[in-house]
Amino acid sequence: MTSIIKHWNDPNHAITLNGKYVQREKEIYLPSYKAVLPVLQTSMHFCFRDASNPRGSTLFCTCGSFAEIVGYHVYKDWSSYIGNEVIVCHSFMTNRKHADGSHE
């Protein structure tokens, strides 16, 4: 898991522990998919891509969890239809709360 330092009261920007500035995006381009995928928009955290990670997952959430690509059947309780596949926070979709313990 990645740890994130957020700007207090600013859920649109964050700085990772390695000093990388990230911001909220509605869509993220994934080279492995050769496609742009939408991101499930939540109010407390956001998902981003960290291409500096040499292997493994490059998708993370600012709560500290990794992010993943899921189909509509997984995120339908949290949003209306966005697309066939959406990038979401793994912890939020699995436990109904983010890795830092926050709830939407």
GIUR-V75423 format. One record per pair of residues at least 4 apart in sequence whose ideal C-beta (glycine too) atoms are under 7 Angstrom apart, sorted by the first residue. I is the first residue (numbers start at 1). J is the second residue. Records with the same first field share a line. If there is no record, write none. Layout:
I = J + J
This chain:
1 = 64 + 65 + 66 + 99
2 = 16 + 60 + 64
3 = 17 + 64
4 = 14 + 16 + 62 + 64
5 = 14 + 15 + 17
6 = 14 + 62
7 = 13 + 14
11 = 24 + 43 + 44 + 45 + 46
12 = 23 + 24
13 = 23
14 = 22 + 62
15 = 19 + 20 + 21
16 = 20 + 22 + 50
20 = 50 + 52
22 = 48
24 = 46
25 = 39 + 48
26 = 38 + 39
27 = 36 + 37 + 38 + 39
28 = 36 + 37 + 39 + 49 + 87
29 = 36
30 = 35 + 37
33 = 37
37 = 69 + 85 + 86 + 87
38 = 82 + 83 + 86
39 = 46 + 47 + 86 + 87
40 = 75 + 78 + 79 + 86 + 87 + 88
42 = 46 + 92 + 104
43 = 104
44 = 98 + 102 + 104
45 = 61 + 62 + 63 + 89 + 98
46 = 62
47 = 59 + 60 + 61 + 67 + 87 + 88 + 89
48 = 60
49 = 58 + 59
50 = 58 + 60
51 = 58
53 = 58
57 = 66
59 = 66 + 67 + 68 + 87
60 = 66 + 67
61 = 65 + 67 + 89 + 98
63 = 89 + 91 + 98 + 99 + 100 + 102
64 = 99 + 100
65 = 89 + 90 + 91 + 98 + 99
66 = 90
67 = 87 + 88 + 89 + 90
68 = 88 + 90
69 = 85 + 87
70 = 74 + 75 + 86 + 88 + 93
71 = 84 + 85
72 = 76 + 81 + 84
74 = 93
75 = 79 + 86 + 88 + 93
82 = 86
88 = 92 + 93
89 = 93 + 98
90 = 94
91 = 95 + 98 + 99
92 = 97 + 98
97 = 101 + 102 + 103
98 = 102
